[in-house]
């Protein structure tokens, strides 16, 4: 069985309405292959698909929201924030521990915000349509 990592967000978090992607990669460092990125999906679909794939394989799946930035400044702001976080990471290990506490690992518990069966092709296509409507509005 593999591992699924995702953000543990409050029920009213704005990120829950964003499109989500799944990145599949090797569980151990001995395997070397390029990760596979899939999506965008609605969060529940992304979680269900990731769970189905890692259920029987030694894979790591990371499910995370896409940030639909529409300006260079927005992208540069996220890059700057990520760089600052990396710099302070070395100085503040307690901050890193607090940040990692916001992630769920091995998403097997009885979380009802997603189905345990992967969504059907029609459900995913309907999700794509809803995502496209959100991104174009």
Backbone as CSV, one residue per row, in Angstrom:
resi,resn,N_x,N_y,N_z,CA_x,CA_y,CA_z,C_x,C_y,C_z
1,UNK,0.834,-1.179,0.000,0.000,0.000,0.000,0.880,1.244,0.000
2,UNK,0.476,2.227,-0.777,1.208,3.475,-0.868,0.747,4.479,0.158
3,UNK,1.102,5.728,-0.079,0.762,6.802,0.847,0.112,7.950,0.091
4,UNK,-0.842,8.589,0.746,-1.507,9.748,0.195,-1.273,10.914,1.141
5,UNK,-0.833,12.032,0.590,-0.580,13.228,1.388,-1.426,14.354,0.825
6,UNK,-2.123,15.065,1.708,-2.931,16.201,1.279,-3.015,17.206,2.409
7,UNK,-3.505,18.375,2.106,-3.711,19.396,3.119,-4.926,19.047,3.964
8,UNK,-4.826,19.297,5.256,-5.955,19.146,6.168,-6.522,20.543,6.363
9,UNK,-7.620,20.834,5.694,-8.173,22.181,5.680,-9.491,22.243,6.442
10,UNK,-9.781,23.398,7.027,-11.099,23.561,7.656,-12.202,23.510,6.606
11,UNK,-13.410,23.179,7.024,-14.531,22.993,6.096,-14.847,24.236,5.279
12,UNK,-14.491,25.419,5.776,-14.810,26.650,5.050,-13.599,27.248,4.323
13,UNK,-12.536,26.479,4.169,-11.322,26.978,3.516,-11.597,27.266,2.033
14,UNK,-11.211,28.447,1.553,-11.429,28.774,0.136,-10.723,27.806,-0.813
15,UNK,-9.616,27.228,-0.396,-8.880,26.310,-1.272,-9.690,25.072,-1.636
16,UNK,-10.689,24.728,-0.837,-11.495,23.546,-1.132,-12.264,23.686,-2.444
17,UNK,-12.521,24.911,-2.879,-13.269,25.115,-4.118,-12.376,25.226,-5.344
18,UNK,-11.061,25.231,-5.144,-10.131,25.319,-6.265,-10.023,23.980,-6.988
19,UNK,-9.511,23.973,-8.196,-9.178,22.698,-8.842,-7.978,22.070,-8.129
20,UNK,-7.934,20.735,-8.090,-6.870,20.008,-7.394,-6.151,19.104,-8.382
21,UNK,-4.861,18.886,-8.126,-4.066,17.969,-8.944,-3.524,16.857,-8.063
22,UNK,-3.129,15.783,-8.714,-2.492,14.649,-8.030,-1.121,14.456,-8.656
23,UNK,-0.097,14.340,-7.819,1.242,14.006,-8.293,1.596,12.637,-7.731
24,UNK,1.810,11.671,-8.633,2.202,10.320,-8.245,3.697,10.171,-8.445
25,UNK,4.362,9.595,-7.461,5.791,9.367,-7.560,6.189,8.132,-6.771
26,UNK,7.467,7.793,-6.830,7.939,6.606,-6.106,7.911,6.831,-4.592
27,UNK,7.662,5.754,-3.845,7.661,5.821,-2.378,9.077,5.893,-1.825
28,UNK,10.002,5.245,-2.480,11.362,5.212,-1.941,12.333,5.852,-2.923
29,UNK,13.467,6.241,-2.391,14.464,6.937,-3.197,15.222,6.013,-4.147
30,UNK,15.087,4.710,-3.961,15.774,3.757,-4.832,15.166,3.730,-6.235
31,UNK,13.867,3.993,-6.319,13.200,4.065,-7.625,13.405,5.460,-8.191
32,UNK,13.757,5.526,-9.454,13.930,6.820,-10.101,13.115,6.863,-11.374
33,UNK,12.051,7.633,-11.346,11.243,7.891,-12.525,10.544,9.228,-12.324
34,UNK,10.176,9.832,-13.424,9.541,11.146,-13.383,8.136,11.028,-12.788
35,UNK,7.805,11.898,-11.849,6.442,11.869,-11.291,5.398,12.119,-12.383
36,UNK,4.215,11.606,-12.143,3.099,11.774,-13.061,2.103,12.720,-12.392
37,UNK,1.772,13.809,-13.095,0.836,14.803,-12.571,-0.471,14.680,-13.329
38,UNK,-1.582,14.577,-12.585,-2.904,14.409,-13.178,-3.844,15.501,-12.667
39,UNK,-4.789,15.871,-13.486,-5.791,16.835,-13.068,-5.937,17.918,-14.106
40,UNK,-6.733,18.886,-13.839,-7.339,19.217,-12.551,-8.632,18.438,-12.298
41,UNK,-8.912,18.271,-11.013,-10.118,17.607,-10.540,-10.726,18.422,-9.421
42,UNK,-11.956,18.140,-9.100,-12.520,18.628,-7.855,-11.848,17.839,-6.746
43,UNK,-11.755,18.417,-5.549,-10.994,17.805,-4.458,-11.452,16.370,-4.154
44,UNK,-12.747,16.160,-4.029,-13.240,14.821,-3.695,-12.840,13.799,-4.750
45,UNK,-12.898,14.190,-6.022,-12.499,13.274,-7.096,-11.000,12.996,-7.031
46,UNK,-10.201,14.035,-6.786,-8.750,13.850,-6.701,-8.391,12.892,-5.575
47,UNK,-9.015,13.068,-4.412,-8.723,12.178,-3.286,-9.122,10.739,-3.581
48,UNK,-10.298,10.557,-4.168,-10.767,9.200,-4.471,-9.880,8.516,-5.510
49,UNK,-9.498,9.243,-6.550,-8.618,8.669,-7.566,-7.255,8.316,-6.964
50,UNK,-6.689,9.212,-6.176,-5.386,8.951,-5.563,-5.449,7.734,-4.652
51,UNK,-6.499,7.634,-3.846,-6.657,6.478,-2.959,-6.722,5.176,-3.745
52,UNK,-7.461,5.190,-4.847,-7.605,3.975,-5.659,-6.272,3.548,-6.252
53,UNK,-5.454,4.505,-6.679,-4.172,4.169,-7.310,-3.168,3.668,-6.277
54,UNK,-3.087,4.306,-5.110,-2.069,3.909,-4.126,-2.511,2.733,-3.260
55,UNK,-3.761,2.299,-3.390,-4.261,1.204,-2.554,-3.451,-0.072,-2.715
56,UNK,-3.022,-0.364,-3.926,-2.343,-1.629,-4.193,-0.908,-1.468,-4.673
57,UNK,-0.402,-0.241,-4.684,0.948,-0.012,-5.192,1.761,0.815,-4.211
58,UNK,3.045,0.583,-4.193,3.965,1.348,-3.351,4.292,2.672,-4.033
59,UNK,3.326,3.574,-4.011,3.455,4.886,-4.622,3.134,5.965,-3.601
60,UNK,3.651,7.158,-3.850,3.293,8.335,-3.077,2.382,9.179,-3.946
61,UNK,1.251,9.603,-3.394,0.345,10.502,-4.096,0.200,11.774,-3.277
62,UNK,0.447,12.906,-3.898,0.269,14.204,-3.250,-0.901,14.888,-3.943
63,UNK,-1.930,15.212,-3.164,-3.119,15.869,-3.683,-3.098,17.305,-3.178
64,UNK,-3.074,18.256,-4.113,-2.961,19.662,-3.707,-3.747,20.559,-4.644
65,UNK,-4.144,21.734,-4.135,-4.915,22.651,-4.978,-4.037,23.373,-5.986
66,UNK,-4.626,23.670,-7.123,-3.974,24.517,-8.123,-4.301,25.966,-7.792
67,UNK,-3.342,26.803,-7.953,-3.570,28.229,-7.749,-3.783,28.865,-9.120
68,UNK,-4.993,29.246,-9.464,-5.255,29.782,-10.805,-4.810,31.242,-10.936
69,UNK,-3.511,31.449,-10.842,-2.977,32.796,-10.968,-3.122,33.276,-12.405
70,UNK,-3.416,34.544,-12.522,-3.597,35.097,-13.862,-2.609,36.224,-14.162
71,UNK,-1.705,36.513,-13.219,-0.688,37.540,-13.472,0.683,37.012,-13.075
72,UNK,1.697,37.567,-13.688,3.070,37.222,-13.340,3.341,37.590,-11.882
73,UNK,2.802,38.701,-11.428,3.028,39.150,-10.047,2.502,38.137,-9.030
74,UNK,1.355,37.546,-9.304,0.816,36.534,-8.393,1.747,35.323,-8.315
75,UNK,2.232,34.875,-9.465,3.149,33.730,-9.492,4.444,34.074,-8.778
76,UNK,4.989,35.252,-9.060,6.224,35.676,-8.397,6.032,35.800,-6.894
77,UNK,4.874,36.231,-6.465,4.586,36.317,-5.026,4.616,34.949,-4.360
78,UNK,4.028,33.946,-5.003,4.065,32.592,-4.450,5.485,32.032,-4.439
79,UNK,6.253,32.317,-5.488,7.646,31.861,-5.530,8.442,32.507,-4.404
80,UNK,8.254,33.802,-4.202,8.961,34.507,-3.128,8.577,33.953,-1.760
81,UNK,7.305,33.688,-1.565,6.861,33.123,-0.287,7.454,31.740,-0.060
82,UNK,7.524,30.938,-1.115,8.105,29.604,-0.993,9.594,29.683,-0.663
83,UNK,10.299,30.602,-1.305,11.726,30.775,-1.027,11.956,31.232,0.409
84,UNK,11.139,32.181,0.871,11.280,32.658,2.249,11.022,31.528,3.241
85,UNK,10.029,30.710,2.947,9.722,29.587,3.830,10.891,28.611,3.880
86,UNK,11.528,28.370,2.735,12.672,27.455,2.697,13.847,28.008,3.493
87,UNK,14.067,29.310,3.430,15.164,29.925,4.167,14.929,29.856,5.672
88,UNK,13.720,30.120,6.105,13.429,30.100,7.537,13.297,28.681,8.081
89,UNK,13.111,27.726,7.181,12.977,26.330,7.583,14.207,25.855,8.351
90,UNK,15.369,26.230,7.883,16.599,25.831,8.545,16.730,26.459,9.922
91,UNK,16.197,27.666,10.088,16.333,28.389,11.345,15.245,28.035,12.356
92,UNK,14.104,27.656,11.879,12.963,27.426,12.770,12.372,26.038,12.549
93,UNK,12.949,25.018,13.128,12.428,23.668,12.934,11.057,23.507,13.572
94,UNK,10.765,24.270,14.597,9.446,24.209,15.208,8.381,24.688,14.228
95,UNK,8.698,25.687,13.424,7.742,26.171,12.431,7.471,25.091,11.391
96,UNK,8.490,24.352,11.020,8.309,23.263,10.065,7.395,22.194,10.646
97,UNK,7.602,21.841,11.902,6.746,20.850,12.547,5.293,21.301,12.553
98,UNK,5.060,22.575,12.828,3.694,23.097,12.839,3.081,23.044,11.444
99,UNK,3.875,23.352,10.429,3.376,23.321,9.051,3.023,21.899,8.646
100,UNK,3.880,20.952,8.971,3.624,19.560,8.603,2.440,18.980,9.358
101,UNK,2.121,19.539,10.511,0.967,19.058,11.263,-0.331,19.301,10.503
102,UNK,-0.314,20.206,9.538,-1.494,20.492,8.740,-1.720,19.515,7.611
103,UNK,-0.848,18.505,7.467,-1.003,17.510,6.416,-1.507,16.212,7.009
104,UNK,-2.295,15.496,6.220,-2.748,14.164,6.601,-1.941,13.157,5.792
105,UNK,-1.481,12.093,6.433,-0.747,11.038,5.727,-1.592,9.779,5.707
106,UNK,-1.394,8.966,4.672,-2.136,7.715,4.541,-3.617,7.950,4.778
107,UNK,-4.244,8.607,3.885,-5.610,9.111,4.013,-6.605,7.951,4.022
108,UNK,-6.532,7.053,5.021,-7.399,5.888,5.090,-8.543,6.017,6.077
109,UNK,-8.492,6.997,6.968,-9.503,7.080,8.008,-10.864,7.427,7.436
110,UNK,-11.883,7.398,8.241,-13.254,7.563,7.796,-13.636,8.984,7.454
111,UNK,-12.899,9.636,6.625,-13.178,11.004,6.203,-14.283,10.961,5.160
112,UNK,-15.401,11.606,5.438,-16.562,11.517,4.563,-16.592,12.564,3.462
113,UNK,-15.521,13.357,3.302,-15.566,14.405,2.283,-15.255,13.879,0.893
114,UNK,-15.064,12.593,0.745,-14.819,12.015,-0.571,-15.216,10.556,-0.575
115,UNK,-15.464,10.036,-1.746,-15.842,8.630,-1.884,-14.598,7.758,-1.873
116,UNK,-14.771,6.511,-1.469,-13.636,5.589,-1.488,-13.506,4.885,-2.825
117,UNK,-14.549,4.962,-3.624,-14.486,4.421,-4.975,-14.108,5.556,-5.916
118,UNK,-13.298,5.282,-6.907,-12.974,6.352,-7.852,-14.232,6.815,-8.586
119,UNK,-14.284,8.098,-8.917,-15.454,8.597,-9.644,-15.500,8.025,-11.052
120,UNK,-16.698,7.986,-11.606,-16.869,7.495,-12.971,-16.326,8.523,-13.955
121,UNK,-16.157,8.071,-15.186,-15.699,8.973,-16.240,-16.671,10.146,-16.382
122,UNK,-17.964,9.864,-16.336,-18.959,10.941,-16.456,-18.861,11.918,-15.286
123,UNK,-18.631,11.426,-14.074,-18.485,12.316,-12.913,-17.254,13.205,-13.061
124,UNK,-16.160,12.627,-13.534,-14.944,13.424,-13.735,-15.161,14.463,-14.818
125,UNK,-15.812,14.081,-15.908,-16.074,15.049,-16.987,-16.984,16.169,-16.493
126,UNK,-17.969,15.839,-15.660,-18.829,16.878,-15.091,-18.007,17.793,-14.181
127,UNK,-17.061,17.213,-13.453,-16.158,18.015,-12.620,-15.299,18.937,-13.462
128,UNK,-14.792,18.436,-14.579,-14.011,19.276,-15.499,-14.847,20.474,-15.955
129,UNK,-16.100,20.225,-16.282,-16.973,21.311,-16.747,-17.171,22.355,-15.647
130,UNK,-17.356,21.893,-14.415,-17.517,22.848,-13.300,-16.236,23.636,-13.072
131,UNK,-15.084,22.971,-13.163,-13.790,23.663,-13.003,-13.614,24.681,-14.116
132,UNK,-13.895,24.294,-15.348,-13.747,25.214,-16.474,-14.640,26.432,-16.296
133,UNK,-15.859,26.211,-15.799,-16.768,27.351,-15.564,-16.201,28.281,-14.504
134,UNK,-15.610,27.722,-13.448,-15.022,28.553,-12.390,-13.834,29.341,-12.911
135,UNK,-12.974,28.692,-13.705,-11.771,29.361,-14.190,-12.081,30.419,-15.236
136,UNK,-13.187,30.277,-15.961,-13.485,31.244,-17.011,-14.433,32.346,-16.544
137,UNK,-14.889,32.280,-15.305,-15.796,33.330,-14.832,-15.058,34.481,-14.193
